[in-house]
């Protein structure tokens, strides 16, 4: 099945104690603007923390929805938080990639049918996503540029 959804953990993947993880945020933006992909967040935080992060880091608005432990009443790696996400969003786990820095959370997602990527850094995340999603890192102007378009400086 083709990948249609990317689910990002917030803290440890997109945000850390220093603030926004810019390299990973760039990957989020690329995924959110890739044809056919919808991006979501799933995090063990409160709604107040979620709202603060979205206000502080506007790039998180590229996530169609951020489901929290407070929303669902469950925390990762409990299966019920994943069930909550799939029920509310109507996504199919088999068409979805889940990204988290916690290996237990990745294992729980895998057991439920998600393709899971254990996040270590943005470079390795990019490599893993490139294997899963055709043309994710391809330049959409490549064919035009090779023919001499004006979209890139020469």
Buried (B, 14 or more C-beta within 10 A) or exposed (E): EEBBBBBBBBBBBBBEEEEBBEEBBEBBEBBBEBEEBBBBBBBBBEEEBBEEBBEEBEBBEBBEBBBBBBBBEBBBBBEEBBBBBBEEBEBEBEBBBBBBBBEEBBEBBBEBBBBBBBBEEBEEBBEBBEEEBEEBEEEEEEEEBEEEEEEEEE
